[in-house]
Amino acid sequence: MISNLRRSALYVPGDSERMIQKSAASLADMLVLNLEDGVAYSKKDLARANVIEALGKGVFGNHEVVVRVNSLTTETGRKDLSAVVRAGLDGICLPKIEKADEIRAASSAIQDFEKAQALPEGTIRLHAMIESAAGVLHSADIAGASSRMSSLIFGSADYASDVRCRPSDDRVELLLALQMIVNAARSLGIDAIDAPCFDIRNRGLLEKESAQARRMGFSGKSALHPEQLPIINRAFDITDEDVAWAERVLAELDEAENRGKALSTLDGRLIDNPHRAAAEWILSRKKPR
C-alpha cells in the first residue's frame, strides 16, 4: 500500500522465508524484497518463489511492497519481472540503472504484464537504483523517463567502487552524488532515498548519516536490519516542533497578506512564499492523531 511516507526502506533477502515473514511486522515504510545482490545465484529461483508465495498470501499489511529484481539484461531478471508483477505488488526496484532507456524498456514490459494480470495500467511503480558515476550523471533523465517513476535510491557501495573512492564517516566523498540524486529526484517531483549505513550496530553513525540525509533533502534512507528502522524513521519524521513552526509560519504570512504584505518576520527571520511552501509540505506529512 503506497502512502506518502518513504522514511525507511528495509531490504529483505528473498531467499529467507523467515525474514520475509518477519518483515511484515517491521517498522519500515517500504519493504524491498531482494532478488538481486545478496542472493546467491544458486538460490535465485528459491528467492523468486518465496516472494511470489508471500505476495499471493498478502501478508504485508500496510507496507509498500517493492521487489528488487535482477538486471533486466539477464534472463534471471526477465524471469523475475514476469513472475512478480501481480496483485499485492506496489513497485519494482531496478538495480544499477545508468540510462533513461532502461527505465522506458522496463515500463513497457511492466505494462504488458499488468495487462496480462488484469491490473490497471500504472499500478506498478518504479524505483531506480543509482549506483555508478554514469547513473549519477544521468540521474535527472532517469528520474523523468517514465510516469511510473517514484524514487531514486542511492547505492553507495557500488558507486564508491565505480569511482574508486573510500568514503569516510562524514561521507564527504559522496556529497556530489548525494546532492545530484536529490536534485534530480526533486526536479521531477519524486522521492530520493539514501543508501544504507553498512555498520549495522553503530547507532551513532546511523544517526549521523540519517540526519545528514534529512538536511540534504532526502525523503528517507535504506536499512539492512530492522533494528536500524527506529533511528531512521525518527530522523525523517515530522516532529511536533516542525508542525508548530509550520503553523506559526502560515498564521504570520496569512496575517501579513491581510495587511497587503507578501512577507513578514518570525523570530527575527524573514519569511515569504518559500517558507509557506515548506510549511504546507510539513503539514501535509503530519501524522493524524
N, C-alpha and C positions, 0 to 999 in steps of 0.2 A: 504494500500500500504506500503510495507516494505521498509524503507530507511536504511541508515547506521547510523541513529541517534535515540537513545532512551534516550535523555536527561531527558524527563519528561513522566510520565505515570499517567494519570488522571483517578481516579476511578469514575465511573458514575453509579448511582443507577438504576438498570434495571426496577424498579417499577415506575420510574418517566419518563413518555413520554416526558415531557417538558425538563427535564435535558438531556435526550438523544439527543433531537433535538439541544439544545444549545451547547452540547459538540462538534458538528460538526464544530463550528466556533471558538473553543478554540485554544490556542497556544500549546497544548500538542502534542508531537511527537507520543505518543501511547495512545489510549483510551482503558480503561479496563472496559467494560460493565459488571456490577457486578450483579450476581445472588445469591451470597453466603451470607456471613456475611453482615449485614446492610439491608438485605431484610427480612421482617417478613415472617414466614412460610406461613401465610395466603395469602401472595402476591407473592409467588414463581411462580405460573402459570401465573399471570399477567406479572411479570417481564420477563419471558421467551417469552411470546407472544409479548411484546413490542420490545424485542431485535430482534426476528425473523422478525417482520414487518420492523424495521429500516434497517436490513441487506438486506432485499428484495428491499427496496427503494433505496439503495446505496447512502445514504445521507452523508457519512463520508469523502468524498473527498480524500485528500492525507494522511489522518491519517492512522497509523497502527491500525487495529481494532482487539482487543482481548476480548474474553468473559471469565470472571471468573465463572466457573461452581461450583456447589456444589460437595462435595466429591463423587467420583465415587463408593464408597462403599455403597451409598444410592440410593434408587430408584429415588429420585429427581435429583441427579447428573447424573445418567444414562439417564434420560429423557432430561436433559439439553444438554448433549453431542450429543445425537442422533438428537436433534432438531436444534442445531446451526451450525453444520458442513455443510456449504453450500457456494455458491458463495457470495463474499463480506466479508467473514471472513478470517483474516490472522492468528489468533492463538487462542489457548486455554490456559488459566491460571488455573493451578491445585493448589488448596489450601492445606496447611498443609501436604506437602509431606515429608515423612521420610525414604523411601526406594526406591532404583532404580527399583524394581519390579513394583511399582506403575506407574512409567513413561513408562515402557515397556508395561504394560497392556493398558494404555491409548493410546499409539502409535498404538498398534494393533487394538484397537477398532476404532480409527480415520481412519485407513487405510480402514477398511470396509465401513465406512460412506463416505469417499472420493469416493470410487468406486461406491457406490450407487448414489452419486450426480454427477457422471461423472467428478470429479475433478482430475487433475493429482496427482499421488501419491507424498506425501511430501509437498503438498500445505499448509497444516495447520501446523504451528509451535507450539512448546510447551514452556511454561513459568512456572517454578516450584516455588511455594512459600515455603520458608524455614522459619518455624515458631515455631520450638521446638529444644530442645537440641539434640534429635535424628536426626532431619533434618540437623542441623549444622554439627554434627559428620559424617554424610553420604553424605554431600553435593557434594564431588568430584564424588562419584559413581552416584549420581543423575544427575549431570551435564553431565556425559558421557553415560547415559543409552540409549539414542536414538539420531539418526541423526537429529531428529526434534527439539531437544533442542536449544532454542535461548537465554534464560536468566534464572538466579536465582534471585528471588525477595525476599528481606528480609521482614518478617512480625514481627516487633519488639514487638508489643503489646502482641501477643500470646507467643512469645519467652520469654519475661520478666515474664509473668505469669507462664510459664512452669518451668523456672529455679528459680523463686521466687526472682528476683532482682527488685530493684527500680531505674530505670535509672535517672541520674541527667542530667542537661543541657549539660554537656560536653560528655555524653554518654560513660564514661569510663567503665561502667559496661557491655557495649555491644561490646567493642572493639574486643574481641576474636572472637565473632560471625561474626562481620563485616569483619574482616581480613580473616577468614576461608572461608566465602562466596566469597569474591573477589578472593582469591587464587584458589578455586575450579572452579569458572567460567573461569578465565583466563587460567588455565591449560588446559581447553578443548576448548578454543577459542570462548567462548560465553560471553554475557553481564552479568553484575551484576547491579541490581537496588536496591537502598537504600530504606528503609522504609519511610513513610511519616512523616512530622512534625505534630503532633496532636494539637499543639497550633496554630490553623489556623490563628489567627490575629497577631501573634507575628513574625513580619518580621525579626527582629534581630536574633531570634533563628533559623528561617528557613535559613537565610543566613549563620549562623554558621554551621548548620548541613550540608548544601549543600557544603560548602567549605571543610568541613572535609571529606565528602564522595568523593569529587573530588580528594583530595590529596591522599586518600587511594586507588584509582584506580577504583571506581565505574563508570559505564557508565552514570548513571542518577539517578533520585530519583522519588519516587511516590508522588502524590499530591492528596489531598482530596477536594480542592476547586480551581476553575480556577484562583483566584487571587494569588495563590501561583506559578503559572506557569512562569511568567516573571523572578522571582528571581531564580527559579530552572534552567531554560534554560540559563540564563546569567552565572550561576555558572559552567555549563558544556559546554558552548560554547567554540569554538576555537577563541581566540581573535587575533586582528591584531598583538599584541606583540608576541603571540605564533607563528604565521606564520613567522614573521620577524626573530625570534630566529631560527626556523627550517631551513629557507632558508640560514641563516648565517652558521649554523652547516654543512649543506650539501656542501655549497661552500668551507668551510675551509677543510673539510675532503676530498673532491674531489681534492683540491689543494695539500693536504698532500699526497694523493695517487699518484699524478703526480710526487712527489718528492721521491716516494718509501717508504713513511711512512704510518703506519697503524693508527697513532693517531696524535693529534695536540692539540693546546690550543685555547680557545676562552674566551675572557675577563678574562684571567688568570687562567681558569679552564681547566683541562684535558678533552678532548673529544675523543671518539673512537666509535666502532661499536654499542654499546648500545645506544649512543646518536644519531647515524644515524637512528637506528630503531625508536626511539622516534620521531625524526624529520619527517621521512617518514609517520608515523602514523598521526601526526598533519596535514600534508599537504593533506593526504587522506581524512581528515574530514573537510577541509576548504570549506566553502560555496562558490558556484560560484557567481561571481559579476554580 
